[in-house]
Amino acid sequence: MRYEKVYLNTDKPYYISGDKILFSVYVVSYGDNLPSGKNGILYLNLIDSNNELILDEKVKLTGGTGSGFISIPPQLKSGSYTFLMFTKDMVNFNRSMPSQNIGIININDKYVKKEDSGKLSAEFFPEGGNLVSNHLNQVAVELQNFSDGLRGLVVDEFENTVAIVDDIKDGYGKFKIFPNDSSTYTALFINEKDTMYFDLGKSSSDMLTIKLTDLDKDTISVFLNLGYNFEQDKVGFLLQNKGRVIFSNEQRVTGRKMKFLLPKGDLPNGLNQIVIYDSERKILSERIFYLEDESKMDLDVIMSDNTFNTNEEIEFSLRINNNNNDNSKLFASVSVKNLNYFEENSISRIDYDLNLFSEINFIPLSLDFYTHVKNIDFLDNFLLTKKIETFNVDEFFRGNTKMKFQDADNLNSIIVSGKVYDSRTNELVIDSTIYCTVLGSAQQFYISPINAKGEFKIEIKEFNGTADIILKLANVDEKQTNIMYILDKSIADSTYVVSDTRSYLPPQRYANSLIEFQKENQIIKRVYYPDQVRKNLQSLNSFSNGLFKNYDFSRDMREYVVLKNFEEVVRELIPGAVIKVNKSNKSKRLLIRLLDDKKGLLAPIGDNPLVLIDGLPVYNQEQIFLIEPEDLSFVKLINKKVFINGKFFDGILEIETDNKDYYMRNTTNHSYTNISGFSLKDQIKDVSLLPDRSTSDKLPDFRSILYWNPEVIIEPGKVETLKFSTSDDIGDFLVEVQGMNNLGNPIYFKKIISVK
């Protein structure tokens, strides 16, 4: 059984390659939807349709909630992608893993929303699980690889039509049939090109089926239809919600039809399961149904009007109408989406995901699915094809012990551990030292001992986003090829397969709008902000900061004329370093000069400087002098003795190349791997894609997202006021609020406004 559920709320349902995915997450306990404090980290893996890992992130959770953003690689191809969301416990105990689909469009691809390929397949689900003879049976159909315009019917062995499959939506349909023992039945599905046949199998006379009717506003009627050879003299009826017994009863069999009445007022919201069992508590039939929460937290979104002008600042307020007097506090994400680019009904909803889809471990199959599932008939038809994880009936009567989760510690570090081998001797390297460089949003450098067992363990302080980790054994020449690094397995190393990959890309109209917007926006930036674009590109290609806090010297080498060789670069542009030449063998060595506060630069500190190229410690200084001057980006110096975790260095020279990939191109005696740090939080409340909106020369503004705030907290009895600005675009915009309150109730609210 899963003890946690996860909902991922993204600012958009689909993206352009190179976009940022802004998100908030809610991790709740399985049984009551209360915010879960058991785990302090949520892992996010983005995989493609081939189950290949594209991105992995870690999100720090506080009280079961967290937020951040993920940058989509600009080169990522168009297609449907899946987020896997899991905590450490879900992996350790092999629990089901929540998933969510998104669509990504690359503007350099020719965009075609591909239909599912392959041969049509069909599964049939009689209501209650059994096709029972001489009773009217309702049968749901789930189709894979279906095409538009598909028609379905059922015929008997004489090719007489006995049933018509109702309107098929998103691969789901249903029909009613009255089978008898002597007949066989075949379902036919017909499109423009082909007719496909599926055998329904034989009906049974010794089983029973469930028929559910919801015609009365106050009562749900449950009918049991028993086959004429049904031999049980007693049946049990059980209704459960999230593993909690709501109602149970046992009745003697007195005929071929039995009836149970369920008062709606006594039933919990969300997904409920009816289980019919025999005298040995063996399950005979199952049926699930969904009850909408009619007493949701009432949220007011207060605006001065529903129609606004372009480029108008809009102030709006959020207020809880707490009719239940429960003093509940709301934690929500708020967004304003431009419906010129997105479908109103394509947005995922936290109430459906937590109360419905997560219960059956189901990913909505397409953007259209959210539209269909709001239809009661379609939802019931869909639920006929699904089952809740079912256990032995006895377990439901033992009572449920509510698990008490303590808040996780404030997790602010990641452990990198492992061993180092010498491949020539096939022995562990012991009693030595290993260097570790972290190249991410925050650069870090560590030195760790390797103990007598050959083990090292490095605690990396909190960092955000993904990072490359470079490991290098101390004092090993770059020409050696015999050093092997074996890292301990990480939780994020595991791979998980998602089998369903239907298209999650938007319809052509919305895709074209989004692509055109992206292209025009790139032109606007290049025309109006060439310097800003250049700086942005440089910042993407350079480390945000150095490996150390304070430097005595730093130089941007891109601002200088390219010199002949690195030796000339040192002499002309790096006054804090000198080159010492060995007279006997003519070898060269780079040394760091001591910086005195009063006397300035003096003689070299010593013969043991720490030299790093793109974060990689380099011991064979011949490699330094091979660097091409045109490849240099930055040079930084520390002109004093430095003590790092038990080791002294005679100064530090840090070299950064244009491509930042020296450690990737020189992999002879070190190791590098990519790990995921905590996701960066994006606190931009007015999500503008333009660098500056305050210029006198007004720039065109056609943003797809006008507002995004992942961490809105609404206190009971108080009003939360927010602001955003409309753009140059006219049309409809969706104001959307999604979140959870502290009592475990998901909330979804939307409001359409118009801009003219």
Secondary structure as UniProt FT lines:
FT   STRAND          4..10
FT   STRAND          14..16
FT   TURN            17..18
FT   STRAND          20..29
FT   TURN            30..32
FT   STRAND          41..47
FT   TURN            49..50
FT   STRAND          53..60
FT   TURN            63..64
FT   STRAND          65..71
FT   TURN            74..75
FT   STRAND          79..86
FT   HELIX           88..92
FT   TURN            93..94
FT   STRAND          99..105
FT   TURN            107..108
FT   STRAND          121..126
FT   HELIX           127..129
FT   TURN            133..134
FT   STRAND          137..144
FT   TURN            148..149
FT   STRAND          151..156
FT   TURN            157..158
FT   STRAND          161..164
FT   TURN            170..171
FT   STRAND          172..177
FT   TURN            181..182
FT   STRAND          185..190
FT   STRAND          195..199
FT   STRAND          208..213
FT   STRAND          219..226
FT   TURN            228..229
FT   STRAND          234..241
FT   TURN            242..243
FT   STRAND          244..252
FT   STRAND          257..263
FT   HELIX           264..266
FT   STRAND          270..277
FT   TURN            279..280
FT   STRAND          283..291
FT   TURN            294..295
FT   STRAND          298..302
FT   STRAND          307..308
FT   TURN            310..311
FT   STRAND          313..321
FT   TURN            323..324
FT   STRAND          330..338
FT   TURN            339..341
FT   HELIX           344..346
FT   HELIX           350..355
FT   HELIX           357..359
FT   TURN            360..361
FT   TURN            367..368
FT   HELIX           369..373
FT   HELIX           376..384
FT   HELIX           393..396
FT   STRAND          413..422
FT   TURN            423..426
FT   STRAND          427..428
FT   STRAND          432..439
FT   STRAND          444..450
FT   TURN            452..453
FT   STRAND          455..461
FT   STRAND          466..473
FT   TURN            474..475
FT   TURN            478..479
FT   STRAND          483..487
FT   HELIX           491..493
FT   HELIX           508..528
FT   HELIX           530..540
FT   STRAND          553..556
FT   HELIX           557..559
FT   HELIX           566..573
FT   TURN            575..576
FT   STRAND          577..581
FT   TURN            583..585
FT   STRAND          588..596
FT   TURN            597..599
FT   STRAND          600..604
FT   STRAND          610..613
FT   TURN            614..615
FT   STRAND          616..617
FT   TURN            621..623
FT   HELIX           624..626
FT   HELIX           629..631
FT   STRAND          632..644
FT   TURN            645..646
FT   STRAND          647..657
FT   TURN            658..659
FT   HELIX           662..665
FT   STRAND          670..676
FT   STRAND          705..714
FT   TURN            716..717
FT   STRAND          719..725
FT   STRAND          731..741
FT   TURN            742..743
FT   STRAND          746..755
//
